[in-house]
Amino acid sequence: EQDRIAAQQAEQQRIAAEQAEAQRQAALKAEQDRIVAQQAEQARIAEAQRQAAEQERLRIQEEQRRIAQQQAEACCCAMRRC
């Protein structure tokens, strides 16, 4: 009878240990998923910032081209008056 009780207790301890390990693994998986999601969000933000910087670069480049064209036209107009 004592052996049966001891075996039953050992089995219960084994099951409890397995459940604790499963909970630990689930917590680790949840943390990994959170980190992966955070990294994906950071990558999305970085890409949005890169695109915004590229758009700003193109806007400045176009503005510089427009100013240069205006200056060239003003120079041509001034030369025709001479």
Helices and strands as residue ranges (DSSP letters): H 2-81
